[in-house]
Amino acid sequence: MLTIIIVGWAFKRPSDLINSLFAAALLILVWEPQQLLQAGFQLSFLVVLCIILIIPVLKKLGQNVLQSDPLLPDELRPRWQRILRLPTRFTLDLLLTSFAAWLGCIPLVAYYFHIITPVSAPANLITVPLCALVLVSNLISLLLAGWFPGGTALFNHAAWFLMECIRVTSHWFADWPAAYSYVSSPSLFTLGLYYLIVLTVLTGWIFKSNRRAWKIGALALLALFWCFQQCQQRAETRFTVLPLKGGHAVYLDAPGRKNDWLIDCGNTNAVQFIVKPFLRAHGVNHLNQLLLTHGDLRQVGGAKILADTFVVNHIVTSPIRFRSPTYRNILERLERTPEKWQQVARKDQLGPWTVLHPKSDDRFPQADDSSLVLLGNFQGTRILLLSDLGRPGQNALLERTPDLRADILVAGLPAENEPLNDALLDAIQPRVIIIADSEFPATRRASSKLRERLSKRNVPVIYTRSAGEVTFSLRQNHWELRTMSGGHFSSQARN
């Protein structure tokens, strides 16, 4: 854009910022059309467009605030007013420009990075001047490099010091209350409506007399449609099975954050590289409920990192004591905060979940057989979670529970034996089965024998090893399934 402005100036042609901006965008897209789909291109041009259109309105408001008596000569004004006039205007212009840029990037930053940063505008009051000083120091260092090595080293150190100041102040601003918040990705309709409202309202275009009523009415209808769409989405319950390379986690996103559940979390690597980005992409800043089914390291090894990353309000565990040192460390930490810890056993109720297994006095040789088994009913859809329940645990569950019917069945792979024996499947009568297996390690792959046995039933079976993440959208007596690999399935829930 700057090149186009300079060329226009060289040919003595009047320049227009918006024309120059779109001309620069057009040239870039002609040269490389795929730039249109890249975050950098969208952020750069939309933010600059918002700055160009919004800044005149904001500056006018700022001038009205700072405007003094025009009839009073400067000589009669207090000296402190004359001294502070220039730095005040500079600070205000910087703040308004930063605010306009922040308004221009809010939806795109939320879409690509799942975060909103209200602290950006005040932080830029310090960061932007420091960045300018860094560039000046680097330029001077470059100019002195050939004939004054001492000066080059001096300005290199100055640039390093200024960048360190940027880093420290950025961390300081990030520690402010409500400095940032993770949000779920907005839809394309939300993006378009946001920019339409911001640009038409703040520039005053919508209030101009030419067809003003029609413009305001159309914008109001779009806003009402967006509100209706948001209400529909918030009333929906989402249920996600996350494969975690040897383990798996289940995330329940119910209406209202207090009803959300994370069941297991995987090991430390799974939490760091899969679970944490997943939760942040869904706008999770505080985790209300975390349930650990059993002491398997592949299922709960990253619980400490998860609790350090997110504020976990309530943690639920089994009453069974497992031999895993990592799990014991988790329990020792929970003992220091008993108000956040709850142990549950068979017949206990946890919000929408009913605990079916184990009993508090059960003692199985294998840890998998003591996994917590949960049955939930969500808007008419019954979901049964078996974790890594082995053959002895399956038999105990079958003997103790007369009604195991469920629409959706989620099971992992026990260390010994196979999941889902035939008698258990006959009792559950699932409409769809999800087997949480993985490519590595090899012991966590569903065996050909298991695949063959399950294929004989007239039930869709989804293996996370090939399908990836599995998500259910639950509505009243209806559910819809989608997989990361593109699979899709829907059905009416059983009455």
Secondary structure, 3 states (H helix, E strand, C coil): CHHHHHHHHHCCCCCCHHHHHHHHHHHHHHHCHHHHHCHHHHHHHHHHHHHHHHHHHHHHHHHHHHCCCCCCCHHHCCHHHHHHHHHHHHHHHHHHHHHHHHHHHHHHHHHHHCEECCCHHHHHHHHHHHHHHHHHHHHHHHHHCCCCHHHHHHHHHHHHHHHHHHHHHHHHHHCCCCCCEECECCCHHHHHHHHHHHHHHHCCHHHCCCCHHHHHHHHHHHHHHHHHHHHHHHCCEEEEEEECCCCEEEEEECCCHHHCEEECCCCHHHHHHHHHHHHHHECCCEEEEEECCCCCHHHHCCHHHHHHHCEEEEEEECCCCCCCHHHHHHHHHHHCCHHHEEECCCCCEECCEEEEECCCCCCCCCHHHHCCEEEEEECCEEEEECCCCCHHHHHHHHHHCCCCCCCEEEECCCCCCCCCCHHHHHHHCCCEEEECCCCCCHHHCCCHHHHHHHHCCCCCEEEHHHHCCEEEEEECCEEEEEECCCCEEEEECCC
